[in-house]
Amino acid sequence: MSTTMKIEVPGEGPTAALRGVLAKLLDVPDVAAVFTLRHTPGGAAMPALVTDPELLAEADPLAPAFPLNAATILARLTRGGTEGTIAAVLRPCEIRAFVELVKLNQGNLENVLLLSVDCPGAFNNTDYRDYVALNGVKEVGRTFVRRMLSTDAAATDDGLEVARACQVCEHPVAAAADGAIGLFGNDPEKVMLVVPQTAKGMGLLRRLDLPAADEALTANREAALANLLRERMVRRDAMFAETGAAVAGLEKLGAYLAGCVNCYNCRVACPVCYCRECVFVTDVFDHSPWEYLNWAKRKGALKLPADTLFYHMTRLAHMSLACVGCGQCSNACPSGVPVMELFRTVAAGAQAAFGYEAGRSPEEAPPLSLFQEKEFAEVTAGAQ
């Protein structure tokens, strides 16, 4: 798209500057609400639908909290259409998940302005609480961005790391967003970029009357994003190799998933797992006592709960083409099973086989919804 704009950041810092931009958006007649992270009285940061500009005082789009993938909430807010536009400030993986849900008729893009903030990552739920305890709630977003963009190793010497899903994420910007808020490459204590990425984004964002950014600021961001992408892809490929070796064969896969307690938290937390009723919460797997005893007699010992391996393999078969790698499955696991690593590794191969990337574009149909006569010719050639 055309002209990149800039947000000139006052002494109050980037969080305050973003609140000001969001307040301006609420002044636009077409915009009915802003959807963004907002601090609760208890100190958590949760998605909130804000219509009163004064209540944006507690909003913090930069907070390193990721309690859930908010794509599921935005899908519910838009499924039947809305009166007025919702300006949604989301992480890139949330936007990509929302795009997948739209393709599955679970959400609607028509009355939504999708804004992606350059994503330096986020903590899991436990580490976020620890980070807030160390730094306080009031300026947590500003403090975190300063920490993550610093070149001083001492700045991150607090014993905490962002979630592994964030460390290996090759999408710090969402290509499908209507606009991007640029943090990388320039000092966000002084300036942030606003980059329209669609005609809808340009139409709404230009009404904020922000000044144009010069080419040097844009070039700085592009170079920083390229460097960040190289670093993350190295870590990602190492994770793929490590996980692939750890789950090579059913025996290893069973050991990898041995800590699963069948709570199904990963299914609930997954933003693109949308079935109204899951087969695993029906009586299909409600086995009789004598079946358990027979299995135990045959094997000598039966690990319980049963069906954990089948559960995860079924989810992999269902979700690998839609997985956006947000890591909420691991964030939700009470046993610390590295579910994200497994899903990302399998999803990378499955999506590459179809030349598909989940959430990349609303125009790309899910692979299994299409029939291509010459697809996988190396497999089908002998069947003709």
Secondary structure, 3 states (H helix, E strand, C coil): CCCCEEEECCCCCHHHHHHHHHHHHHHCCCEEEEEEEEECCCCCEEEEEECCHHHHHHECCCCCCCCCCCHHHHHHHHCCCCCCEEEEEECHHHHHHHHHHHHCCCCCCCCEEEEEECCCCCCCHHHHHHHHHHHCCCCHHHHHHHHHHCCCHHHHCCCCCCCHHHHCCCCCCCCCCCEEEECCCCCCCCEEEEEECCHHHHHHHHHHCCCECCHHHHHHHHHHHHHHHHHHHHHHHHHHHHHHHHCCCHHHHHHHCCCCCCCCHHHHHCCCCCCCCCHHHCHHHCCCHHHHHHHHHHHCCCCCCCCHHHHHHHHHHHHCCCCCCCCHHHHHCCCCCCHHHHHHHHHHHHHHHHCCCCCCCCCCCCHHHCCCCCCCHHHHHHHC
